[in-house]
Amino acid sequence: MRVHMRSPLLPNNQAMTESADRLGASSAEGHTLQTRAYALAMTTVSTVSTHAPVVVAPLRVRSDRLSALPPFLFDEIDRKKRERIAAGADVINLGVGDPDQPTPGFIVEAMNRAMRDLVNQQYPAVGGGLTVFREACARFMWERFGVRVDPMRHVVCTIGSKDGIAHLPWAVTNPGDTILVPDPAYPVYEIGAVLAHCAVSKTPLAPERGWTPDLGQVPEDVRRAARILWMNYPSNPTAASADVGLYERAIEFIRPTWTDAPRSRGCILASDLAYSELYFEHTPVSMWQAPNADIETTPAIEFHSLSKTYNMTGWRIGFAIGQPDIIKALAGIKANVDSGVFNAIQAAGAVALDNFRAPDIERMRTLYRERRDAIVPVLRSVGCQVESPKAGFFVWARTPGGIDSMSFASTLLEKADTVVVPGSGFSPRGREWFRVALTVDAQRLLEVGRRISTLRW
Ligand SMILES: Cc1ncc(COP(=O)(O)O)c(C=O)c1O
């Protein structure tokens, strides 16, 4: 028998992507899922039709840093979902964090025009992005938040906000530094820390505090060791919003780490504002609106994304606004690991940002509001504790009677063909919670209500 050692690269990459898709995760969350799928694919034994059986031995290629990433906890839900779909069930997927609506036509048209231009077919401008894009970011910051920024010194273009979020630790930490990550949170804050060989210290979030951190509880030695403090409002997954006071307090929290020991590196405040334009009753604020924030001197950076605002998740474009040294450091990493976002996408992104008040964007908010108003009463009617989110893309609800979210999600899938994301997948703190994405139209959400009305927990 001939034994072939098959190259792991092609088939495994394919399996990785499929696994993330199957869960219905957004690509930004997909990294953890892909990592797990990779492990599965590495243990496959298969046959090739014209040859003897091929034994695919698990090659030891994974680095320690990749292996150190947090595990993927959704296998069971994922498997059941596939089974139900294979059995012909009409599965309603409330797990997917990807808009179901198209990119507005005026942005697609701008892209069509821009990609015909030779300059846009060449390498992108390294060092922060196209001037036209950065100027549009600066206009957006002024018109939307009343924050004045210098397009060339305070702005860096990113490949979606995930790129900037994942790479920030490379730019501003050394191995062994500590990064403060909210718990529960979007997984990439922790993933970026682990890949940069940093220690992760979790700042617990709880419903009693509106899912905001109690920074007074962070031990002094942890504060002194911390190099990044992450915040994310409107939040994924907790759907919580923040006011400017929270950022003001966070800036006071990091201040002594810089002023008490001026020659040592202190803690940077990093805010993820990816959902800034998805709002209903509460219009999200920028960290840079805090009265004690100064773009020249406050060690802080804020990440923005065009993904959800303009239904552009696949285009991969975002930007960060920050203190010049931090922007320069992040741009320095990016100049070395990628060559930036396709110029035509940046040109179209500039058009998108200049039209953040366009009727298309307002319609999108109305659509998400209708969906929120459809699903919240449905969840309450079956005994879930849920606050109607004032902004963002998700509803975060407590399971009926606080039952385990993994078994709740499994039952929902088995008995109602409905997928939700169990909160325990984000953190043990999410054990009694689950996440619903507002990516399914209101009629389908009412159908969820019909399906679950007969279930008893
Ligand atoms: C909180 C949060 N931040 C950032 C991102 C990354 O989005 P993108 O890279 O598409 O800008 C996501 C995506 O789901 C998210 O939920």
The ligand as an SDF file (V2000), in Angstrom:
LIG
                    3D

 16 16  0  0  0  0  0  0  0  0999 V2000
  -17.4010   44.2170   18.0270 C   0  0  0  0  0  0  0  0  0  0  0  0
  -16.8210   43.9770   16.6760 C   0  0  0  0  0  0  0  0  0  0  0  0
  -15.7190   44.6380   16.3350 N   0  0  0  0  0  0  0  0  0  0  0  0
  -15.1360   44.4640   15.1440 C   0  0  0  0  0  0  0  0  0  0  0  0
  -15.6640   43.5850   14.2380 C   0  0  0  0  0  0  0  0  0  0  0  0
  -14.9100   43.3960   12.9370 C   0  0  0  0  0  0  0  0  0  0  0  0
  -15.6010   43.8550   11.8590 O   0  0  0  0  0  0  0  0  0  0  0  0
  -14.8640   44.2670   10.4960 P   0  0  0  0  0  0  0  0  0  0  0  0
  -13.5170   43.6610   10.5110 O   0  0  0  0  0  0  0  0  0  0  0  0
  -15.7340   43.7210    9.4380 O   0  0  0  0  0  0  0  0  0  0  0  0
  -14.7880   45.7550   10.5130 O   0  0  0  0  0  0  0  0  0  0  0  0
  -16.8150   42.8680   14.5390 C   0  0  0  0  0  0  0  0  0  0  0  0
  -17.3970   41.9280   13.5730 C   0  0  0  0  0  0  0  0  0  0  0  0
  -18.2690   41.1590   13.8280 O   0  0  0  0  0  0  0  0  0  0  0  0
  -17.4040   43.0650   15.8130 C   0  0  0  0  0  0  0  0  0  0  0  0
  -18.4980   42.4070   16.1780 O   0  0  0  0  0  0  0  0  0  0  0  0
  1  2  1  0
  2  3  1  0
  2 15  2  0
  3  4  2  0
  4  5  1  0
  5  6  1  0
  5 12  2  0
  6  7  1  0
  7  8  1  0
  8  9  2  0
  8 10  1  0
  8 11  1  0
 12 13  1  0
 12 15  1  0
 13 14  2  0
 15 16  1  0
M  END
$$$$
